[in-house]
Amino acid sequence: MPETHTHRAGDDHAADTDVVALLVRQHGDIRNLFDEVEQSRGEERRDAFRRLVRLLAVHETAEEEVVHPFARRALPGGEQVVEDRLAEERAAKETLAALDELDTDDPKFMLQLMKLRKDVQEHARAEERYEFTHIRRSTDADGLATLAQAVKAAEAMAPTRPHPGVESAKANVALGPVAALVDRTRDAVRKAMGKD
């Protein structure tokens, strides 16, 4: 069987000059990582799952900080388009948080992973149909490149996994490791965009 290995978010130094192409490629990377988690066992599965969590956190946070604000302003009905995507993201994050509490060898893990995969794939299709195509139509190449730069900055700056002690203990307990990673990624995006 051929070895399947999906790069870690941020390992790819492709010169993406179109935010839509970049995000669609990330959707493919996410699908590949789901396959990798499903097909592996033991430590390989844990490693693939950590990379999946990281890519999901970086991807969704970059969308929330970069893509959604643009869509709200630039797309006809952008406010509702973004609200619908955020509702989908919230549902996926809740499943991800529950999944993150399970060991990858737990029998419940694969059931939760399949639910997360379904939610994430439905969300990705909706983004591509209702948000991304309209973004491409509503901005020029320079605008697409600027948005892509901010998304790539988030990828490059985001930590590989939650690091205990970076946030307060109270925040870690209240938010959990997935939320802590999202918070740090959001800070990295804002810094990259000069919003800190």
Order of alpha helices (4+ residues) and beta strands (2+ residues): alpha-alpha-alpha-alpha-alpha-alpha-alpha-alpha
